[in-house]
Amino acid sequence: MDNITTRTFAGIERPVATPSNISSLRDDEIFVFGSNLAGMHGGGAARFAFENFGAKWGCGVGMSGKTYAIPTMQGGVGTIAPYVEDFIAFAKNHPDLYFYVTRIGCGIAGFKDREIAPLFASALDLPNVALPESFISVLK
């Protein structure tokens, strides 16, 4: 894991920022990635989620396996916002889970961190959500 600040969640030290490379997850940890609405997880973090953490082919929104998909390939930032809001509500309603948000939308979808990070502003202080360091930098 990256050398970053940690917090205690469910009695375990967890990173405050999402590590650059996640190779395994604890039972209560969820990998949050950018997807397409059709759930065709062919590349980037979506493919990694499919191959490693149980993302279901054909499921482009929400929980599957140890993952949570947020669609990012259907248009501009405005089309992503409602899905991020749904994710944040989900995280608030599942305080027993710890969510590692990847740089959704900043890979294959082609958005910049400064465009996507503001969508996660209300998640910045959630005790069970880790955001990428690049998003945290934009938000602070």
N, C-alpha and C positions, 0 to 999 in steps of 0.2 A: 504494500500500500504506500501511497505517497506520504511524505513527512508533513502532515497537516494537523490542524487542531482537531481534538476529539471531544466528544460529549458522552455522558453515560446515558444509555437507553436500555431499559429492561435489565439493568445490572451489568451491562457489557459496554466497554469503551467502543464507540463508533466514530468514524470520521464525520466532521461537520460538512466537508465538501466531498462530493463523489470522487472516488479514486479514478485515476486515468485508466487503469486496467483492473477490471474485476474478473477474477477467474473462478471464484466460488462465492456462494451465498449461504448465510446461516438460515435456519428454518424460518425465521421471522423477517427475512430481508427480501425485498422486491427490486428487480431491475426495471427501470422505467426508460422506454426507448421510443424513438420516432418511427412511425409506421406509415403505411398507406391504408386507405379505407378498406381495400379488398383483402388486407392481411397477407399480401404476397411478400414474405420476408426474404427477399432475394439478395440484399446487400447491407453493408454497414452494421450498425448496432442491431437492426432488426434481424438480420441473418444470425448474428451472434446470439441473440435472445432465443431464436428458434432452435439453433444447434445446441445450446448449452443450458437454457433455463426454462424450457417448456412452453415458449410462445407457440400458440396453435396457428397452423397455416389456415388462412381464411378468416382469422379473427384480428381485425385491424384496430379495434377500440377496446380498452379496458383490460381487465385481468385475464390471464391464462397462464397456467403453470406458476412459476415464480417471477412473472413479468406483468407489466402494465404498459399497454400500447397507447400512444397518443398520436393520432394522424397528423402528418405534416406535409403531405404531398398533394393536397387537393386545391391549392390556391395560395392566396396571400396570408400574411400574419393574422388578419382578421378571421380567417376560417379556422385557424388553429386555436384561437383564444377560448372558444367554448369548451373544447376538449381539455384544455389546461385547467379551466375552472372546474370541470367535472372531476379531473384528477385530484385537485386540491381538496374538493369536498370529500372525495373518497378517502384521501389520506387522513383528513380530520375525523372521519367516521370509522377509521380503522387504526386507532392509536396503539394497537398491539403489533403493528407492522412497521418496519423501517424501510423507507423508499430511497433508492439511489437513482436520481434523475440524471440521465446522460445529456449530452449537448444536443437535445432533440432539435431537429430542423436545421442543424448547422453542418451537416455532412452532405448527403446526396440531395436533400431538399434545397440546399443552397442559400439558406438564410445566414445572417451574421448574428453573433452572440448579442449584440446591442439591440437587435430586432426582437429576439425571442426572450431574452432574460426578463424584460419588464412584465411579461405574461405571468411570471412566477413570483412577483413581488410579495404577494400575500403568503407565499410558502417559505419565505426567507427565515422566519422565526418559528416555524413549526418544529417541534422537538423530534419528529419522526421522519423528516425529509432532509436529505442531503442534496444540495445543488452543485453543479460543476463550479469549480473555482472561477472560471471565466464569467459565469452568470452572477456569482456573488460579487465579483469586481464591478460589473456594470451596475448592480443594484445598490452598492454602497458608494 
